[in-house]
Amino acid sequence: MSRRRHDARSGPEPRTGEVGAYTVRMTSSYLRGDDLTSPVRIHADREAANLRIEWADGHVSIYDFVRLRWLCPCAYCRGEMGQPGWLDSSPTLTGEQTRLVSMDPVGGYAVAPTWGDGHHTGYYTFASLRTHCPCLRCAAARAAAGHPDAAVPKGGSR
């Protein structure tokens, strides 16, 4: 297997000394101080199986890969045109379906993971990721507001 030279267009390069880790510092000319959905740092750690996002307001969200896969917003997983998606059938996810292969930035508004089973069509917007932050404070705020994800267990579907 030949090793390809890293191309910046293909996403962040693995950090030296960290197996399976990708880190991207986000910079934006339109970042506002009150914009909660603007990440300043994104770190996908394949070995620890989590995605860490540091937001512009100082909040930190950490998503385990199982929960992240359950949050996939693509038409196949969520359904479209009135038809249920694959995740609506409450499948048992395999290790390959929750193994992160790569994570690429999409414009200045989302990230697109590629999973071990080849799935790569979900664009996770920063607004959606912030809405689904799994930390206790955000989960409590969702519960108080009656958000549908309030009762979702770690790694569960919405």
N, C-alpha and C positions, 0 to 999 in steps of 0.2 A: 504494500500500500504506500503510495507516494504521499508525502506531506505537502499540502498546498501552502503557499505563502499567504499570510493573512491579508485580506483586502478590507479596508475600512468600510466599504459599502456592504459587506456581508455581516456586519454587526460587530459588537465589541470583541476584542481579543482577550483570550484567557490571561488573567494576571499571572505574572511570574511567581512561582512558588505556591500557587493555589491550584490544586487539581480540580478541574470542573467548575471553576468560578469565573463569572463574567461580571464586570463592573462598568457602568456607564455614568459619567457625570453629565447631567443634563444642563444645558445652557439654552437660554431663549431670549430673544430680543423683546418678546411680549410678556415675559414673566412679571406678574404684578405681585406685590407683597400680600394682597388679600386673596390670591388665587390658591385655594386649598388643593386643587387638582394638578398642581405643577410639581413634579418631582425634581429634586436637586441631585439625587443619587439613586441609582438602581443597581442592586447587586443580586445576581442569580447564582446561588451556590449549589451546584449539582451534588456535591458530596453530602452536604447537610440537607439537601432536598427542600430548599426554601428560597423564596424571593423576598428580598428586603428592599423597601422603598422609603427613602427619607424625603419628606415633603417640604415645600417652601415655608410652611408655618412651623416647622420643627417636629411635627408628628412623625412617628416611625411605624410602618406597617410591615408585618412579616407574615407571608402566606406560605403554608406548606404546599408542596406540589400536588398532593391529593386534592386539597380544597381548591387550588388553582384550576385543576383540570375540571372539577365539578362546576366551576364558574365559567367555563368556556361559552362565549356568546355566539358562536357561529351557527348558521342555519341548520347544519347537520345535527349538532348537539341540542340546540334549543327549539328547533322546529321552525317552520315558516308556512305562510299562507293557510293558517288554521290547522296544520298538521303537527302532531307532537314530534319532538326531537328525540334523538337516541338517549339522552340523559333522562328524559321523562320516563323511560322504562326502568329506571333505577338499576342500571347494570352494576355488576361487581367489577370495579376497575382492576386491571392487571398491573403488574410492575412496569411493563413496557408502556402502558398508557399513562403512567405518572412519572416516567423517567424523562427528564428534560434533556434534549439534544442540543438545542440552541435557543437563544432569545434575541430577537432583532427589534430595534426601534422602528416605529411606523410614524413617519412625520414627527411632529412634536406633540402627538396626542395619545399614543398607544404603544404597546409592545405586542409582538407576535411570537409566541413560543412554538417550537417544533418539538413534538413528543416522540418517544421511542417507537411508537406504533406508526409513525409517519404523519400523524394528524398535525396540520399546520394552518388551518383556515381561521382560527379565532384571533381577532384583534381585540385585545383587552385594553379598553380606553382607560386613561388615568382617572377620569371621573368615576367610572364603574369600579375600578380597583379601590378608590378612596371610599366609595359608598359601601363596599363589602369588606372594609378593613376588619380583620378578625380580632383586634385587640379588645380587651375587656371593656374599656371605656366606650369604644364605638359600638360594640355589641349591646351594651346597656342603653345607649342612646337610640339604637334601632328598635330595641324592645319597647322603650318608653314611647316611641313614635308609632308603634304598631307596624313596623316594617316587616314584610313577609319573610325576610331572612333571620328574624330575631330568634326563632327557635331552631335554626339549622345547627346541628352538631358539627364539631370540627371534622372537616372532610366530607360532610354531607352535601346533598343537593339542595337547590333552592326551590 
